[in-house]
């Protein structure tokens, strides 16, 4: 059973940066797609960014394009989310997720497509 563990959350001021990491307990399959989601206080969980394991295709929500960068280090079973120019509206619990199958027609933003989830890490951005 794949387990995902996030780290790197914390409290920063507006304009600051954080780097989140998601470590998988086992090597993920070649077809895997890894995603980052977030859930702001009182709101629904939403897609932030995703990356395919082998080719490294990346996807971003419009709200984070140009500010967040997703990357992977397959040898360490780790996916990163570098967050810069953080805003108060980025405040949320950030979750790592994995889906075992993905292709260019997949709806990578849909929560139900992901079989495995981490416990989340809190990111708080103050103004």
DAZIBEL-V940101 format. One record per helix or strand. SS is the DSSP state (alpha for helix, beta for strand). FROM is the first residue (numbers start at 1). TO is the last residue. If there is no record, write none. Layout:
ss:SS from:FROM to:TO
ss:SS from:FROM to:TO
//
This chain:
ss:beta from:4 to:7
ss:beta from:10 to:13
ss:beta from:18 to:24
ss:beta from:33 to:39
ss:beta from:45 to:52
ss:beta from:58 to:60
ss:beta from:68 to:73
ss:alpha from:74 to:76
ss:beta from:78 to:83
ss:alpha from:88 to:90
ss:beta from:92 to:99
ss:alpha from:111 to:113
ss:beta from:116 to:117
ss:beta from:121 to:126
//
